[in-house]
Amino acid sequence: MVSSDRLHVIDHPLVAHKLGILRDCDTSCTKFRNLVSELTTILAVEATRNVEVQDKPITTPVAPCVAKEVARGATVVSILRAGNGMLDGMLQLMPYAHVGFMGMYRNEETHKPVHYYQKLPASIVEDEVFLVDPMLATGGSSIDAITELRRLGVRRLTFLCMIAAPEGVEAVLSADPDVSIYTCALDDHLNENAYIVPGVGDAGDRIFNTLNVL
């Protein structure tokens, strides 16, 4: 069993309820996509709990007061393509955030990530960075993305996913000593095809309705 103060599994009745619908193979693409967005916003609330804030003097309709505002910019980095399903949920909470993209796909024979695209905002080095991908399976894509972000100088980095496998969590936390993981569920294991069990199947296919596309 994975044990780390850098792993945060959201324990909430509504998260559990929504996850049950998300996992169901009879859940429609539209419903699946909406649930990913809803769960992402809940994850984002937890993952941003410790962001830096500063005082901001304002005037309410009743009196002046000192409010709080986020002190640092944010960038949400999507691991393509499935990570795009989490963008709306992140931006619902942080509409001010920049968005970056890292394109990777899994080689179905080696189960290792293949890079094909990268586009990141210039502010990323100074921002709070939130890396998103619905499934943390082997951890290969996540580790490659985290390694590249660190190479570019990113210091404040958090990884968010819907569902994680113990193997992937161990791999990511071992690969980077500072990254934290926020997830809605820690599942049982990976099968022989490196899919999370029980999981949801291929999250990208279910988000974008490409299960039967050639």
trRosetta pair geometry for C-beta under 8 A, 3 or more apart (Angstrom, degrees):
i j d omega theta_ij theta_ji phi_ij phi_ji
1 166 7.0 -106 -135 -118 33 137
2 7 5.9 70 135 -20 121 174
2 166 4.9 -168 -32 -137 108 85
2 169 4.7 10 -120 99 163 138
2 170 6.0 -136 -104 -59 105 83
2 173 7.9 131 -158 13 116 146
2 186 6.5 -132 45 -157 123 144
3 7 7.8 -143 -159 42 16 129
4 7 4.5 87 67 1 98 101
4 169 7.6 -172 24 161 131 111
4 173 5.5 -86 -106 -145 175 160
6 173 5.8 145 80 -123 128 112
6 179 6.9 89 177 98 133 49
6 180 4.5 -132 -163 -112 80 68
6 181 6.4 71 136 15 82 78
7 169 5.8 37 -106 -162 133 129
7 173 6.9 -53 -53 -68 100 139
7 180 7.6 -166 -70 -162 26 69
7 181 5.1 -7 -115 64 65 107
7 183 7.6 -23 -165 20 85 109
7 186 7.5 48 170 -79 130 133
8 46 6.4 -174 139 148 138 127
8 47 7.6 168 70 -87 142 70
8 180 6.7 29 -4 170 109 109
8 181 6.8 180 28 92 70 56
8 182 4.8 -18 72 -107 110 70
8 183 7.3 147 83 24 59 62
9 183 5.7 -25 -109 74 67 87
9 184 7.4 48 -160 162 69 12
9 185 6.8 63 -153 -117 107 19
9 186 5.2 -67 -95 -17 138 104
10 15 5.1 -171 115 -113 115 173
10 42 6.4 102 -171 134 162 110
10 43 6.4 -111 -37 -96 144 68
10 46 5.9 -152 -95 -17 107 162
10 182 7.1 50 -43 -176 99 89
10 183 7.2 -145 4 97 87 37
10 184 5.3 -34 46 -115 113 53
11 15 7.6 -155 -159 56 9 135
12 15 4.2 84 66 5 96 110
12 16 6.9 -168 87 -9 49 84
12 42 7.1 -132 54 -176 153 137
13 16 5.7 -57 -150 37 33 112
13 17 6.3 34 153 -21 67 106
14 17 5.4 -48 -145 35 36 116
14 18 6.2 33 157 -16 67 105
14 42 7.7 -168 96 -99 110 153
15 18 6.0 -57 -145 40 29 106
15 19 6.1 33 154 -23 64 108
15 39 6.6 96 -134 -129 81 93
15 42 6.0 -165 -86 125 103 158
15 184 5.3 -156 -177 -148 116 102
16 19 5.7 -54 -145 35 28 114
16 20 6.7 36 154 -25 61 101
17 20 5.9 -53 -158 26 30 113
17 21 7.2 22 150 -10 62 102
18 21 5.8 -56 -156 37 39 108
18 22 6.2 43 147 -24 69 108
18 35 5.3 168 -176 -152 101 104
18 38 6.2 -132 -142 97 153 124
18 39 5.6 -176 116 -71 139 103
19 22 5.2 -53 -144 36 35 117
19 23 6.2 35 158 -22 68 105
19 39 7.3 94 -71 -105 75 142
19 162 7.8 155 -114 178 93 96
19 163 7.8 121 -143 -77 113 104
19 184 5.7 178 -80 141 122 127
19 185 5.7 111 -143 -41 152 133
20 23 6.0 -55 -148 33 27 109
20 24 6.9 39 152 -36 60 101
21 24 5.7 -45 -155 13 35 118
21 27 5.6 110 167 -97 73 134
21 31 6.9 -96 157 153 118 120
21 35 6.0 -162 94 -98 111 152
22 27 6.6 -91 -125 53 20 173
22 32 6.3 101 -136 -134 67 72
22 35 4.8 -160 -81 124 96 145
22 36 7.2 115 -125 -64 123 68
22 39 7.2 -7 -59 -28 150 148
22 162 7.1 -139 161 -177 158 136
22 200 5.8 -49 143 -107 90 135
23 27 7.9 101 65 -1 27 135
23 198 6.4 41 -157 117 132 115
23 199 7.4 143 -129 112 95 30
23 200 5.3 -114 -112 -97 54 79
24 27 4.6 107 77 -28 95 99
25 201 7.1 88 -106 -29 88 136
27 31 5.0 -119 -175 91 90 122
27 32 5.2 116 124 -65 114 88
27 35 7.5 -26 179 3 145 146
27 206 7.9 44 88 -169 102 123
28 31 4.6 91 57 12 85 102
28 32 6.6 -144 95 -8 42 89
29 32 5.6 -56 -145 36 28 115
29 33 6.2 29 157 -20 64 107
29 206 6.4 -165 -115 -178 70 54
29 207 7.3 93 -160 -172 85 12
29 208 7.6 -57 -159 97 123 8
29 209 4.0 8 -121 -75 161 101
30 33 5.9 -55 -149 35 27 110
30 34 6.5 24 155 -16 63 108
31 34 5.8 -57 -148 38 32 110
31 35 6.2 32 155 -20 66 108
32 35 5.9 -59 -150 36 28 110
32 36 6.5 31 153 -21 64 104
32 200 7.9 135 -145 178 117 132
32 206 4.8 -99 157 153 162 104
32 207 6.4 -127 118 -88 110 48
33 36 5.8 -52 -152 31 31 113
33 37 6.7 29 152 -16 62 105
33 85 6.1 -120 -135 -144 75 105
33 207 5.3 102 -96 -147 84 67
34 37 5.7 -56 -154 36 34 112
34 38 6.3 32 151 -18 68 106
35 38 5.6 -53 -143 38 35 111
35 39 6.0 30 160 -15 68 108
36 39 6.1 -58 -143 42 26 107
36 40 6.2 32 155 -26 62 109
36 85 4.7 -6 123 149 153 113
36 86 6.2 -97 159 -80 103 66
36 89 7.0 -128 129 -24 63 138
36 134 6.3 -44 -137 -105 121 124
36 162 6.4 -62 -127 -77 82 137
36 203 7.5 116 -101 -168 136 110
36 207 6.2 -15 2 -103 162 109
37 40 5.7 -55 -148 32 27 115
37 41 6.8 29 155 -20 62 101
37 85 7.3 -111 -58 168 74 70
37 86 7.3 173 -99 -127 49 36
37 88 4.7 -22 -127 84 119 112
37 89 4.1 180 -162 -58 53 97
37 92 7.4 94 175 -18 98 136
38 41 6.0 -54 -157 29 32 109
38 42 6.9 28 149 -14 63 104
38 89 6.7 -108 -25 -109 11 118
39 42 5.6 -53 -154 37 38 112
39 43 6.3 42 148 -20 68 105
39 89 7.0 -27 67 -134 48 161
39 162 6.0 61 112 -120 142 92
39 184 5.5 -25 -172 -67 124 149
40 43 5.4 -53 -148 38 35 114
40 44 6.1 38 153 -24 67 105
40 86 4.3 161 -108 -150 145 84
40 88 7.6 107 68 74 141 64
40 89 2.7 108 79 95 115 150
40 90 5.9 -67 154 -44 120 68
40 132 7.2 37 -138 -145 121 136
40 160 7.0 90 -142 142 79 134
40 162 7.7 -54 -70 -76 77 86
41 44 5.5 -50 -145 34 32 115
41 45 6.7 41 153 -25 62 97
41 89 4.3 -121 -41 -166 72 87
41 90 7.5 -151 -87 -66 56 25
41 92 5.1 -34 -100 73 121 130
41 93 5.5 152 -143 -39 80 110
42 45 5.8 -46 -155 25 33 114
42 46 7.0 24 151 -9 62 104
42 184 7.6 68 87 -95 120 106
43 46 6.0 -65 -159 41 35 106
43 47 5.9 25 153 -16 72 115
43 89 7.6 54 42 136 100 132
43 160 5.0 116 145 -156 134 120
43 162 8.0 -104 -48 -92 148 48
43 182 5.2 135 -166 129 96 120
43 183 7.5 5 -122 -112 124 17
43 184 6.5 -80 -73 -55 110 87
44 47 5.6 -57 -134 43 32 108
44 48 5.9 18 168 -10 68 113
44 89 6.5 173 -13 138 128 89
44 90 5.3 156 -87 -118 141 60
44 92 7.9 145 51 64 153 87
44 93 4.5 172 114 37 137 155
44 94 6.9 -132 -180 -9 135 105
44 130 7.3 39 -120 -162 89 162
44 160 7.0 5 -76 -113 64 164
45 48 6.6 -70 -145 42 19 99
45 49 7.5 51 149 -63 55 81
45 93 6.4 -144 -65 -120 67 147
46 49 5.9 -19 -166 -32 38 113
46 182 5.7 158 96 -146 113 136
47 130 6.4 95 131 -123 141 119
47 158 5.1 143 -170 144 112 148
47 160 5.6 -60 -60 -79 159 116
47 180 7.7 166 -137 101 86 116
47 182 4.4 -109 -78 -5 104 160
48 51 4.9 -18 -168 -16 79 122
48 93 7.0 -180 9 142 150 134
48 94 7.3 169 -84 -60 154 121
48 128 7.7 90 -121 138 85 152
48 130 8.0 -38 -69 -75 91 137
51 70 6.0 -10 130 -134 129 99
51 71 7.8 177 150 35 85 81
51 72 7.0 -137 -174 49 97 103
51 74 7.6 -29 -129 -79 144 117
51 128 5.6 -31 -122 -76 107 167
52 70 7.4 88 83 -163 60 61
52 71 4.3 -67 119 51 99 121
52 72 5.3 62 57 -4 114 113
52 128 7.9 -176 19 -57 89 124
53 68 4.5 21 165 -178 135 112
53 69 6.4 155 -156 77 86 27
53 70 5.9 -59 -104 -101 74 35
53 71 5.6 162 -136 -21 15 97
54 68 7.1 144 72 -152 27 68
54 69 6.1 -30 63 64 76 79
54 71 4.2 97 -17 -90 104 108
55 66 5.0 -21 -158 -176 109 113
55 67 7.5 126 -161 74 56 38
55 68 6.7 -52 -104 -101 38 57
55 69 8.0 27 136 21 10 83
56 66 7.1 137 66 -165 36 62
56 67 5.0 -36 72 74 92 87
56 68 6.6 111 18 -144 95 9
56 69 4.3 52 -26 -9 141 115
57 64 6.7 -1 -172 -172 96 106
57 65 7.7 175 -147 95 57 31
57 66 5.6 -38 -94 -104 61 69
57 67 7.6 133 -120 22 10 76
58 64 7.3 169 94 -150 37 62
58 65 6.3 -17 66 65 79 74
58 66 7.7 126 20 -122 72 21
58 67 4.8 8 12 2 123 122
59 63 7.3 -117 -151 136 71 23
59 64 4.9 -40 -102 -95 77 66
59 65 7.6 131 -110 17 31 65
60 63 6.0 8 54 51 99 50
60 64 7.6 172 18 -97 72 15
60 65 6.1 18 -10 12 109 115
70 74 7.5 -37 162 -28 149 111
70 96 7.5 176 60 63 140 146
72 126 7.1 -145 -160 149 103 83
72 127 6.5 149 153 -137 98 43
72 128 5.6 107 102 -23 119 96
72 156 7.7 57 124 47 155 163
73 96 7.4 -124 -136 134 71 106
73 97 7.6 127 177 -123 74 52
73 98 6.8 33 165 -5 118 106
73 123 5.5 -30 96 153 155 137
73 126 6.6 58 45 103 110 96
73 127 4.4 -66 98 -107 91 93
73 128 7.3 -171 98 21 43 74
74 94 5.3 -51 76 -179 151 146
74 96 6.9 90 38 93 101 88
74 97 4.1 -53 94 -111 102 95
74 98 7.1 -179 96 26 50 71
74 127 5.4 131 -122 -173 16 109
74 128 4.7 -28 -108 66 79 95
74 129 7.5 164 -161 -83 61 30
74 130 6.7 12 -175 -2 107 107
75 97 6.2 152 -104 -174 21 92
75 98 4.4 -25 -107 71 82 100
75 99 7.1 168 -160 -86 70 17
75 100 5.6 28 175 -6 117 111
75 120 7.4 52 178 -162 147 87
75 121 5.7 -154 -114 43 126 119
75 123 6.7 167 -58 90 119 92
75 124 4.8 -34 8 -112 169 79
75 127 4.3 93 -7 102 97 155
75 128 7.4 172 25 81 64 47
75 129 5.0 -14 67 -111 98 75
75 130 7.3 -179 91 27 49 69
76 87 6.4 136 121 -126 139 74
76 90 4.6 113 -113 134 153 154
76 91 7.1 -107 15 -59 155 79
76 94 7.2 148 -42 77 117 129
76 97 5.1 60 -12 143 98 142
76 98 7.4 -178 24 87 64 49
76 99 5.4 -19 67 -111 91 70
76 100 7.3 180 90 29 43 70
76 129 7.9 157 -92 -159 23 54
76 130 5.0 -24 -111 71 69 102
76 132 6.2 4 -173 -4 96 122
77 83 7.7 -22 127 163 53 153
77 99 7.7 148 -90 -166 35 50
77 100 4.3 -21 -107 74 81 104
77 101 7.1 -176 -158 -75 67 18
77 102 6.1 33 172 -7 109 106
77 120 6.8 -4 -109 -113 112 100
77 124 7.7 57 -64 -131 117 129
77 129 6.2 14 -7 -172 115 101
77 130 7.1 171 23 83 71 46
77 131 4.9 -23 70 -107 106 67
77 132 7.0 163 80 18 51 73
77 145 7.1 163 127 179 130 123
77 149 7.0 -148 11 -88 172 131
78 83 3.4 160 -166 117 75 116
78 84 5.1 70 -178 -70 152 55
78 86 6.9 169 -114 59 97 94
78 87 5.7 -33 -71 -66 133 106
78 99 7.0 10 -7 -171 106 97
78 100 7.2 -179 22 89 67 51
78 101 5.4 -17 64 -111 94 68
78 102 7.3 -177 89 29 47 69
78 132 5.6 -29 -106 67 60 100
78 133 7.6 124 -163 -74 53 66
79 82 7.2 -5 93 60 85 81
79 83 4.2 124 49 -35 56 138
79 102 5.4 -29 -109 74 61 99
79 104 6.0 -31 -169 35 97 109
79 131 6.9 47 -33 -179 101 93
79 132 7.0 -155 13 87 81 48
79 133 4.1 -11 47 -79 125 115
79 141 5.6 104 -173 150 144 121
79 142 7.1 -77 -55 -86 161 59
79 145 5.5 -84 -90 -65 113 155
80 83 6.2 -74 -67 39 29 104
80 84 6.5 34 -115 -31 68 104
80 101 5.7 40 -43 -171 112 101
80 102 6.7 -162 6 86 85 41
80 103 4.2 -19 51 -108 132 65
80 104 6.7 137 63 27 75 54
80 117 6.5 3 32 65 149 121
81 84 5.9 -35 180 11 61 117
81 103 7.7 25 -62 -130 67 80
81 105 7.8 15 -7 -86 91 93
81 204 5.2 87 77 -141 96 124
81 208 6.9 -17 132 -24 128 149
82 85 5.8 -36 -176 13 57 115
82 133 6.1 68 86 -156 104 71
82 134 5.0 -92 152 17 119 109
82 135 6.9 -13 123 16 159 93
82 203 4.8 75 -151 97 136 103
82 204 3.7 -95 -73 -74 96 86
82 207 6.1 134 -137 18 72 142
83 86 5.7 -57 -167 33 53 110
83 87 7.3 74 140 -46 72 88
83 132 4.7 126 -154 100 98 82
83 133 4.6 -48 -78 -91 99 59
83 134 7.1 -157 -87 -16 44 71
84 87 5.4 -26 -157 -8 49 120
84 207 7.7 149 78 135 84 146
85 88 8.0 -48 -180 19 36 97
85 134 6.2 -2 69 -51 124 125
85 203 7.1 -138 42 154 153 103
85 204 7.6 -160 -17 -110 128 51
85 207 3.9 -82 -85 -140 141 149
85 208 7.6 -118 -68 -43 110 81
86 89 5.5 -61 -164 44 58 114
86 90 6.0 57 143 -23 83 106
86 132 4.2 -141 89 166 142 137
86 133 7.6 -115 9 -70 142 12
86 134 6.4 179 -46 -68 115 77
86 160 7.0 168 176 104 151 115
86 162 7.8 -148 -84 -45 119 95
87 90 5.7 -60 -150 38 33 109
87 91 6.0 19 160 -11 71 112
87 99 6.5 40 -142 -130 121 132
87 132 7.2 169 -69 73 57 150
88 91 5.9 -63 -141 45 28 103
88 92 6.3 44 155 -34 64 99
89 92 5.7 -40 -149 18 30 117
89 93 7.4 15 157 -4 57 102
90 93 6.4 -72 -168 42 34 100
90 94 6.1 -34 162 41 74 105
90 97 6.7 -61 142 53 105 158
90 130 6.4 173 -138 100 133 140
90 132 6.4 -112 -48 -52 139 153
90 160 7.8 150 -85 62 112 155
91 94 6.2 -77 -121 72 36 66
91 95 5.6 69 179 -102 78 52
91 97 6.3 -127 -105 48 72 112
91 99 7.6 -24 -73 -70 120 119
92 95 7.4 11 -134 -62 12 85
94 97 4.1 53 127 -29 114 116
97 130 7.8 -37 -146 31 149 117
98 121 4.0 -42 166 -5 147 163
98 123 5.9 144 -13 57 156 119
98 124 7.2 -115 86 -74 138 75
98 127 6.7 -103 34 -88 116 164
99 121 7.5 96 57 -31 31 117
100 119 6.2 -166 -154 101 70 60
100 120 3.9 26 -139 -118 135 66
100 121 5.7 -116 -68 0 100 77
100 124 6.3 22 -44 -86 150 133
101 117 6.5 -20 123 122 110 110
101 118 7.0 -175 97 -141 68 33
101 119 4.9 19 50 51 97 93
101 120 7.6 -146 39 -68 46 59
102 115 7.7 -54 179 -133 87 94
102 117 7.3 160 -165 93 28 70
102 118 5.3 12 -117 -111 67 81
102 120 7.6 20 -63 -63 87 104
102 145 5.0 133 96 -120 162 106
102 148 7.0 146 -126 71 139 145
103 115 6.8 99 88 -164 72 57
103 116 4.6 -73 117 72 120 80
103 117 2.9 51 13 46 138 96
103 118 6.6 -122 21 -55 81 50
104 113 4.3 -5 -177 -168 127 115
104 114 6.4 148 -157 68 69 42
104 115 5.5 -32 -97 -96 83 53
104 116 7.1 155 -95 17 32 80
104 141 4.7 159 104 -134 148 107
104 144 6.7 127 -100 80 152 136
104 145 7.2 -110 -12 -58 142 102
105 113 7.2 138 69 -150 23 66
105 114 5.5 -24 62 56 75 97
105 116 6.9 9 4 2 98 126
106 111 6.1 -9 -173 -150 110 44
106 112 7.3 150 -148 75 66 19
106 113 6.2 -47 -94 -95 57 55
106 114 7.5 152 -112 10 9 85
106 140 7.5 107 -114 70 92 130
106 141 7.0 -76 -73 -47 86 120
106 194 7.7 -158 -173 97 144 135
107 110 4.4 17 97 44 127 95
107 111 6.6 -72 77 -17 76 13
107 112 5.4 -1 36 56 115 69
107 113 7.6 -171 -1 -101 84 6
107 114 5.6 95 -48 -33 94 113
108 111 7.4 28 -149 -75 22 56
111 138 5.8 111 150 -30 115 156
111 140 7.0 149 135 -7 75 150
111 193 7.9 167 -89 178 119 45
111 194 4.3 113 -137 -10 137 162
112 140 5.3 -148 -138 -164 55 155
113 140 4.7 178 -14 127 97 105
113 141 4.1 132 -84 -87 138 72
113 144 5.2 -128 68 14 143 150
115 118 7.3 -6 -171 -41 112 107
115 144 7.0 -143 -65 155 108 141
118 148 7.4 -111 -122 160 145 153
120 124 5.2 -22 165 -30 112 154
120 152 7.2 0 92 -162 160 172
121 124 5.4 135 72 -44 76 90
121 127 7.7 49 82 -12 120 148
123 126 5.7 -67 -175 50 72 101
123 127 5.3 75 130 -39 93 113
124 127 5.5 -60 -136 32 34 116
124 129 6.1 51 -164 -90 87 121
124 149 7.5 -110 156 -144 128 92
124 152 6.7 11 96 124 125 135
124 154 6.0 -47 147 -85 96 105
125 152 6.6 -128 -80 136 90 88
125 153 4.2 4 -126 100 110 117
125 154 6.2 -118 -115 -79 46 52
125 155 7.7 54 -173 -3 62 87
127 154 7.9 -33 64 -128 79 94
127 156 7.2 -128 115 66 44 113
128 156 4.8 -65 -116 119 58 131
128 158 7.6 5 176 8 92 110
129 149 6.4 173 135 -168 160 139
129 154 5.1 -19 5 -157 155 130
129 156 6.1 136 18 91 77 71
129 157 4.9 -17 74 -105 108 69
129 158 7.2 166 91 26 57 66
130 158 5.3 -18 -112 71 69 97
130 159 7.9 150 -164 -98 54 21
130 160 6.0 11 -177 -3 100 119
131 142 7.1 121 130 -143 135 82
131 145 5.8 139 -152 125 138 130
131 146 6.7 -100 -9 -78 171 78
131 149 7.0 -114 -70 -29 127 159
131 157 6.6 21 -12 -169 111 95
131 158 7.1 -176 24 89 76 43
131 159 4.8 -27 71 -107 105 71
131 160 7.1 165 81 22 51 70
132 159 7.8 164 -81 -160 33 55
132 160 5.0 -18 -105 69 78 100
132 161 7.3 156 -155 -80 54 53
133 136 6.9 108 89 -71 106 69
133 141 6.6 157 -132 104 168 125
133 142 6.3 -135 39 -80 143 93
133 145 7.9 157 -32 14 133 159
133 159 7.7 -25 28 -166 94 97
133 161 5.6 -18 81 -100 67 99
134 161 5.9 89 172 -157 18 76
134 162 4.4 0 -162 8 77 116
134 163 7.1 18 157 25 76 81
134 200 7.8 -64 148 50 126 138
134 203 4.0 -151 88 158 143 163
134 204 7.7 -178 33 -53 127 61
134 207 7.4 -176 -30 -45 154 133
135 161 6.2 120 -95 -168 5 121
135 162 6.6 -28 -69 53 55 97
135 163 5.7 -11 -115 67 71 90
135 164 7.7 155 -165 -90 47 41
135 196 6.0 -149 -158 -4 113 134
135 199 7.1 35 -127 -144 124 107
135 200 7.4 -138 -81 41 117 102
135 203 5.0 178 -25 -5 112 132
136 139 6.2 31 -175 -87 88 70
136 142 6.0 11 -125 -33 93 153
136 159 7.5 85 -86 144 132 127
136 161 4.5 178 -25 26 100 173
136 163 7.3 -157 31 101 74 47
136 164 4.0 -4 61 -118 117 84
136 165 6.5 -148 103 25 72 69
136 168 4.1 168 149 127 85 143
136 169 6.5 80 124 -62 135 65
136 172 6.8 -49 -161 -22 128 143
136 181 7.1 11 -59 -150 171 132
136 183 6.8 -87 18 -92 127 135
137 165 5.4 45 -139 10 43 129
137 167 7.6 -1 163 76 48 107
137 168 5.3 129 96 -61 14 135
137 190 6.0 95 -172 -106 86 118
137 194 5.6 87 153 162 129 86
137 195 6.8 -57 -128 -126 135 25
137 196 5.3 -123 -105 -48 85 92
138 165 7.7 1 -60 62 31 134
138 167 6.3 -36 -123 118 46 117
138 168 5.7 85 98 -88 7 89
138 171 6.7 15 160 17 56 165
138 190 6.7 55 -73 -99 70 162
138 194 5.3 -19 -46 -157 112 122
139 142 5.2 -68 -156 51 58 113
139 143 5.3 60 148 -28 89 106
139 167 7.0 -140 -8 123 110 72
139 168 3.8 159 -51 -148 89 69
139 169 7.4 -148 -77 -25 125 17
139 170 7.8 -119 -31 66 156 57
139 171 3.5 166 64 82 156 127
139 172 4.7 -142 -145 -46 122 84
139 175 7.4 167 152 -2 127 135
140 143 6.1 -60 -146 35 23 107
140 144 6.4 19 159 -15 62 108
140 171 7.8 -27 -55 139 48 152
141 144 5.8 -58 -149 38 30 110
141 145 6.2 27 155 -17 66 108
142 145 5.8 -57 -147 38 29 109
142 146 6.1 27 156 -17 66 108
142 159 6.1 56 -158 -143 121 146
142 161 8.0 -52 -88 -56 137 132
142 168 7.0 81 27 -174 139 107
142 172 5.3 -29 112 -98 129 122
143 146 5.7 -55 -142 40 30 110
143 147 6.1 33 157 -22 65 108
143 171 6.3 -77 -54 141 131 103
143 172 5.9 -143 -71 -104 83 66
143 175 4.6 1 -131 103 112 176
143 176 7.5 -175 -130 -21 72 103
144 147 5.7 -54 -146 35 28 113
144 148 6.5 26 156 -17 62 106
145 148 5.9 -57 -150 37 30 109
145 149 6.3 28 154 -18 65 107
146 149 5.7 -55 -146 38 32 110
146 150 6.3 32 155 -18 65 106
146 157 6.6 121 -136 153 89 149
146 159 7.0 -45 -76 -66 118 124
146 172 7.0 112 -5 -150 155 92
146 175 6.8 114 80 109 134 120
146 176 5.2 -88 149 -43 140 150
146 179 5.8 -40 -139 -65 139 156
147 150 5.8 -56 -149 37 29 111
147 151 6.4 34 151 -24 63 105
147 175 7.2 -70 -62 162 100 121
147 176 7.6 -142 -70 -70 62 110
148 151 5.4 -51 -149 32 34 116
148 152 6.5 31 153 -17 64 105
149 152 5.7 -57 -152 37 33 110
149 154 4.1 -30 163 31 93 142
149 157 6.0 123 118 -108 139 140
150 153 7.7 90 -178 -42 32 9
150 154 6.0 -82 -83 58 36 86
150 157 7.5 -71 -69 -16 80 158
150 176 7.0 -167 -51 -121 143 118
154 157 5.4 78 137 -65 117 114
157 176 7.8 -59 88 161 134 151
157 178 7.1 85 51 107 99 101
157 179 5.3 -45 103 -107 106 88
158 179 7.0 153 -110 -161 29 73
158 180 5.2 -21 -124 65 83 94
158 181 7.9 165 -169 -88 68 23
158 182 6.6 22 171 -3 111 109
159 172 6.7 -81 42 179 165 149
159 179 5.8 39 -10 172 108 119
159 180 7.1 -172 30 90 74 44
159 181 5.0 -23 75 -107 104 69
159 182 7.2 174 90 25 52 68
160 181 7.8 156 -87 -160 30 53
160 182 4.9 -16 -109 68 76 101
160 183 7.4 163 -159 -78 49 52
161 164 5.6 105 83 -65 132 89
161 181 7.2 -20 19 -165 103 98
161 182 7.7 155 28 85 57 55
161 183 5.0 -10 72 -105 84 96
161 184 8.0 -116 108 13 57 78
162 183 6.9 35 115 -154 13 79
162 184 5.3 -22 -165 26 52 119
162 185 7.3 1 148 29 62 93
162 200 7.4 -14 111 -2 138 142
162 203 6.9 153 37 -116 139 147
163 183 6.5 98 -118 -173 14 115
163 184 6.5 -44 -71 64 59 92
163 185 4.9 -13 -117 66 78 102
163 187 5.7 36 -179 -27 106 117
163 196 5.8 151 126 121 118 162
163 199 6.0 146 121 -126 152 59
163 200 6.4 155 9 -8 150 104
164 168 5.7 -134 -164 77 84 118
164 169 5.2 74 158 -57 131 103
164 181 6.7 65 -84 163 159 136
164 183 4.4 -69 -11 -109 114 168
164 185 7.1 179 28 92 68 54
164 186 5.4 -27 73 -111 97 64
164 187 6.9 180 81 15 40 82
164 196 7.6 -164 164 -118 13 143
165 168 4.7 88 60 7 86 104
165 169 7.0 -157 89 -7 43 86
165 186 7.8 112 -125 -163 13 63
165 187 5.6 -39 -95 65 61 100
165 188 7.8 -26 -133 72 80 37
165 189 6.4 58 -156 -163 107 19
165 190 5.0 53 -169 -55 161 87
165 196 4.6 -144 -60 -113 107 95
165 197 7.9 62 -110 30 112 61
165 199 7.9 -15 -66 -75 101 105
166 169 5.7 -57 -146 37 34 112
166 170 6.2 33 159 -18 68 107
166 186 6.6 68 -70 -180 72 104
166 187 7.8 -122 -19 77 74 57
166 188 7.8 -43 -6 162 109 21
166 189 6.7 -29 32 -98 107 56
167 170 6.0 -57 -151 37 27 110
167 171 6.4 25 154 -19 63 110
167 189 7.1 66 -19 -151 109 61
167 190 5.3 -52 27 -6 142 120
168 171 5.6 -57 -146 37 32 112
168 172 6.2 26 160 -16 68 107
168 190 7.7 110 -30 -56 93 122
169 172 6.1 -59 -146 38 28 105
169 173 6.1 17 163 -9 65 113
169 181 6.1 -145 -129 63 89 168
169 186 6.9 -7 -36 -128 151 109
170 173 6.2 -62 -141 44 24 103
170 174 6.0 21 161 -17 63 115
171 174 6.0 -63 -146 40 23 109
171 175 6.2 21 158 -22 63 112
172 175 5.8 -59 -144 35 28 110
172 176 6.6 -28 174 29 65 101
172 179 6.6 -85 160 90 100 134
172 181 6.3 94 97 -67 140 129
173 176 7.2 -82 -138 60 23 69
173 179 7.3 -137 -105 74 52 92
173 181 7.0 -80 -64 -10 96 123
176 179 4.2 43 103 3 131 113
183 186 6.4 101 91 -64 135 69
187 196 5.0 95 61 176 152 108
187 197 6.3 164 153 82 125 39
187 198 6.2 -141 -147 32 122 57
187 199 6.0 15 -108 -60 173 62
188 197 5.3 -55 63 97 108 88
188 198 6.9 65 12 -19 113 65
189 196 8.0 166 95 -149 27 53
189 197 5.5 -10 66 52 70 111
190 194 5.2 -6 -177 -137 128 44
190 195 6.7 139 -154 63 73 28
190 196 6.2 -46 -99 -93 66 45
190 197 6.9 148 -122 4 15 92
191 194 7.2 -90 68 -17 60 13
191 195 5.2 -10 38 56 106 84
191 197 5.3 97 -45 -45 95 120
195 199 5.8 -120 161 32 87 170
195 201 7.2 -10 -161 -132 133 33
195 202 7.8 -70 -118 -64 116 66
196 199 3.4 131 88 -82 88 115
196 200 7.7 15 73 15 114 62
200 203 5.8 62 82 -83 122 81
200 206 6.5 -91 143 21 109 162
201 205 7.1 -75 131 64 109 116
201 206 6.1 108 81 -42 113 125
202 205 4.0 49 99 16 117 115
202 206 6.5 154 88 -14 63 87
202 211 7.4 152 62 -103 118 78
203 206 5.7 -63 -145 42 32 107
203 207 6.0 33 157 -22 69 108
204 207 5.8 -54 -143 35 28 109
204 208 6.1 -13 171 16 65 112
204 210 7.3 -29 131 47 83 119
205 208 6.7 -76 -136 56 21 83
205 209 7.6 50 172 -126 56 5
205 210 4.9 -108 -132 69 69 78
205 211 4.6 96 166 -78 119 63
206 209 7.6 29 -161 -73 24 44
206 211 7.0 46 -77 -60 55 109
210 213 4.2 -56 -155 22 78 127
